[in-house]
């Protein structure tokens, strides 16, 4: 069996699981957020009763993160609905925007968009917060009401996005009926060269198979090249499995996985035990592709979908209006460090927005020094507009006052994960997806630029 098949078989209490088979599986974690949480709660209460209790309060994680720092009253109210439900259910893992359990959330637009407006429990973008808070464990099953839930596959678990109806059912029963996906095999060999990042790996893969090439399939990444990838790298790759239509992405368990998970479960007091899976020697795949990491170059996904792959060096004629670094995919500490490596001592020439994925990352950037200067100050000095309000921000567009949102037809190069028309705001805007290094180089040049142009200077 493949890694995905093994996890699903275990969760179903079966000796084996075969691709195409329909099985009932037990959930280990259900995650929802402010966009889908109220709908999920509505389904749960409608089907199980207004006074019903969730199947296991320690396995439901609620993380407001999408439409938070906006004056839109309905968006603010969504956070209050999550708070009310979490209080009624006694949920220990509700990462509220405010500290008052009886309060109400209201974004104060008069304070501006740059200074912190959240309390001590706020966790930021759900997909990055889940591992930081110790909720991702090898061998487990994680369901989330967000398509990029697959990011947690970096930790050797089955993680996938589900809709509100399915989530409402899981909330009440802890189970879900799934069809076991076929598995596509991507063997990573070699090592990434300077200027090339994990984002280039997944853009290369999606470009090869197409943005629907993995529809309802597991994408298994393994091979000798995995050892050279950090957990941040693996999260970036697994996150965008959905951009090829994948049901989930998954990586093998190794010492890096153990170090991260063990440290985070200890730090946050979450469940410490887990049982990773290894694929069988005779596992069967529906597709196989070898990716030579040392042969990859900085890559860009062009408008209007992530499958439109081109090399950055071939796109120098594309002038840009905006650059954006942030989101679960491109807003991690390592992403900003690589961005800073390019812009250090230089200035961006187009509007450039930076949004950390979590408050912890904001702290990292404001406390980590490079040559006596914090990473945060290097970015600000370079002209990047940095907000302390970690969250999804313009990655999913949001209300018109969302930080970094494109409210007019613009061309933007972004370290985010999706570029369908209207994704980051105006429906006539164009979004080019790239690594943080490529975004940085392009922000300096005002056109799409291979970051290696700046590495030799």
Protein Blocks (a to p, Z undefined) as FASTA:
>chain_A
ZZklmmmmmmnopabdcehiacddddfbdcddfklmmmmmmmmmmmnopkbccfblklcc
cddfklmmccbfklmmmmmmmmmmmmmnopabbccfbfblkbccdddfknojmbccbdfk
bgbjfklmmmmnopacghiacdddbfklmmmmmnopacddddfklmmmmmmnopacdddd
dddddddehjddehiafklmmmmmmmmnopklmgoiacddedjklmmpcfklmmmmmmmm
mmnopabdcddddfklmmmmmmmmmmnopafbdcdddddfkbccfbdcdddfklpccddd
ddfbfklccdfklmmmpccfbdcdedjklmcfklmmmmmmmmgopacfbdcddddfbfkl
mmmmmmmcgehiafklmmmmnopacdfbgcjklmnnpafklghiafbdcddddfbfbfce
hklopfkbccddddfklmmmmmmnopacdfklmmmZZ
